Amino acid sequence: MDWSRGKTLGHGSSATVSLATSFQSGDVFSVKSAELSQSDLLQKEQKILSSLCSPYIVSYKGCDITKENNKLMYNIFMEYVPHGTLTEAICSHGKLNESMIAYYTGDIVKGLGYLHSNGLAHCDIKGSNILVGDEGAKIADFGCSKRLVDDPMKTKAEQIGGTPMFMAPEVARGVEQGYPCDIWALGCTIIEMATGLSPWPNVTDPVSVLYRIAYSGELPEIPIFLSDRAKDFLGNCLTWNPKERWTASQLLKHPFLEEFNFSRKQVQESNSSSPTSILDQGIWNSLEESQSFGNLNHTNFKNSAAVRIRQLAMHSCEPSWTCDEEDWITARGNKVEVEVEADMNCGPFTASASYVVGDLVRNNVSGSIGGDHKSREISVVISNPNSESHIDKMLLPSISNFL
C-alpha cells in the first residue's frame, strides 16, 4: 500500500505515532514508527497486536518498512482513534465526572478481560495508553505486554517493566508481574480520571515513587468525593496482596459499573465525528491541540525541574522532548535495495539479510503469533536533557538498580 505520513500525533515510549493517509482510498489511519535498527520493541508489539481482535483494543491494520531521509523505518498501521488519549481528555476537563469514569472504566475492564483470557498481561495500563474514540475507550501500546503461559501470576524478574507511577507493589519490588498488575494500574488510572492528577501526586521523582510503592505499605489515596460504590470498586483494585485483587471478570459485575451502564450515544454526542478522509473538516484543529502522545503537561504548568522529574515517573521508557512539525511527505516510493542485518517478521511474512524494501511488506498483513515469542528485557530510561548527568537504562525490577 502506498501512503503518506502526516502530522505527528505524539511520541510513545519507543516510537513516534503519526497520522497517515492511503493514496488509493484516502482512508486515514495512524502509523507507529521506529528506526529499523532500534525497532525490537515495536516488532514485539506488532506480533502481539496482530493476534488481537476486540472492540476494546486498538485495531491492527498491517506493517511495512520504508526508507525516509536515508533511514530505514519499521512501521505498524493501526486504526485512527480520533479523540486522543484518556490523559488528554483529563487534561482538557481537569477531571471527569463519575458517570464518565465508570463508562471508560467499563471499556478498559472489558479490554483487560479479553487480554487476560488470551494469556496476555498489558503491564503498562495508564491514561496515556488508553485511546478515546466515538464508541468509547480502547487499550493501546503493547510494548511492555507479556504472554503468561506457565504461571499467570509471575514473569522472570528481568522481564519486569512499565511506568513507575502505575506499578503495583509486587512489580516495584521485582517479585512478579502478572494479570493483577493490570488491575492495580486500572485503579491508578481511575484516580487519574477522578482527580486530574497522578496516583502519587506528592512524589517528585521515579526513585522515590518506586521505593514508596514497593516498601512503604501505603496505597494511593482514594478521592473522598467519590461515591461509596466507586470507593469500593477502587478498593478491590488497589489491594496490596495481588492474590486478593479482583479479576477483570469480577469487576465487570461490580455495582459501580452496572450503576452507570448508560447508552454509548450519550458519549458519542459529546465527541466530534471521526474523519474518514484527510479532507474531512475539523481534523486539523484536533491535531493542533494535541502535540504530545502520553504527556501529562497542562498548559499552565511551570517548566520547573520538579515538574520535569515528576513527568519522568509517568513514562514507561525514555521521554521525547521534541515534536515533529513536518508537513506531509511521501513515505512509500520507488523500490530501493538495501542491506539489512536483522530478521523481520511481519504477520506470516519473514525476511532477512538483503531485500528490496519496496517489495517487503504490504498492507493488511495478518496472522497469529506462532512459536516462542518471549518478552524482551524492558529498560526504564530516565534522563534530563537540561542536565549533564543522567540515570541511564535503569533496569527493573530490583529497587537497588535505582539507587
JOMO-V595881 format. One record per pair of residues at least 24 apart in sequence whose C-alpha atoms are under 7 Angstrom apart, sorted by the first residue. I is the first residue (numbers start at 1). J is the second residue. If there is no record, write none. Layout:
<<I	J> <I	J>>
This chain:
<<1	362> <1	363> <2	332> <3	330> <3	331> <3	332> <4	328> <4	329> <4	330> <4	331> <5	328> <5	329> <5	330> <5	331> <6	327> <6	328> <6	329> <7	325> <7	326> <7	327> <7	328> <8	324> <8	325> <9	287> <9	290> <9	291> <9	292> <9	293> <10	291> <10	292> <10	293> <11	292> <11	293> <11	320> <12	293> <12	294> <13	315> <13	316> <13	317> <13	318> <13	319> <14	317> <21	278> <26	277> <26	278> <27	276> <27	277> <28	80> <28	276> <28	277> <28	278> <29	77> <29	78> <29	79> <29	80> <30	77> <30	78> <30	79> <30	80> <31	75> <31	76> <31	77> <31	78> <32	75> <32	76> <32	77> <33	73> <33	74> <33	75> <33	76> <34	73> <34	74> <34	75> <35	71> <35	72> <35	73> <35	74> <36	72> <36	73> <36	74> <39	74> <41	143> <42	143> <44	143> <45	142> <45	143> <46	76> <47	347> <47	369> <48	369> <50	347> <50	366> <50	367> <50	368> <51	367> <51	368> <51	369> <56	107> <56	108> <56	110> <56	111> <56	137> <56	138> <56	139> <57	111> <57	138> <57	139> <57	140> <58	138> <58	139> <58	140> <61	363> <61	364> <62	363> <62	364> <62	365> <62	366> <63	346> <63	361> <63	363> <63	365> <64	360> <64	361> <64	362> <65	357> <65	360> <65	361> <66	331> <66	332> <66	357> <68	331> <81	131> <81	132> <81	133> <82	133> <82	274> <83	132> <83	133> <84	131> <84	132> <85	127> <85	128> <85	129> <85	130> <85	131> <85	132> <86	127> <86	128> <86	130> <86	131> <86	132> <87	127> <87	128> <87	294> <87	296> <90	193> <90	196> <91	196> <91	298> <94	196> <95	193> <95	194> <95	195> <95	196> <96	193> <96	194> <97	194> <99	260> <101	190> <101	193> <102	256> <102	257> <102	260> <103	260> <104	136> <104	137> <106	252> <106	257> <107	136> <107	137> <108	137> <108	138> <108	139> <109	248> <109	252> <111	139> <112	248> <113	248> <113	249> <116	179> <119	147> <119	148> <119	149> <120	145> <120	146> <120	147> <120	148> <121	145> <121	146> <121	147> <121	178> <121	179> <121	182> <122	146> <122	182> <123	162> <123	181> <123	182> <124	162> <124	163> <125	182> <125	185> <125	186> <126	166> <126	185> <126	189> <127	189> <128	293> <128	294> <129	294> <134	268> <134	271> <134	273> <134	274> <135	264> <135	268> <146	375> <152	178> <152	179> <153	177> <153	178> <153	179> <154	178> <157	397> <158	377> <158	396> <158	397> <159	375> <159	376> <159	377> <159	378> <160	378> <160	396> <160	397> <161	378> <161	379> <161	396> <161	397> <162	316> <163	313> <163	314> <163	315> <163	316> <164	206> <164	209> <164	210> <164	313> <164	314> <165	199> <165	200> <165	209> <165	313> <165	314> <169	213> <169	214> <169	240> <170	214> <171	397> <172	210> <172	213> <172	214> <172	397> <173	214> <173	397> <173	398> <173	399> <174	396> <174	397> <174	398> <180	242> <180	245> <183	237> <184	237> <184	238> <187	234> <187	237> <187	238> <191	222> <204	306> <204	309> <204	310> <205	309> <205	310> <205	313> <206	312> <206	313> <207	402> <211	399> <229	255> <229	256> <230	256> <312	382> <316	380> <317	379> <317	380> <317	381> <318	380> <318	381> <318	382> <334	358>>
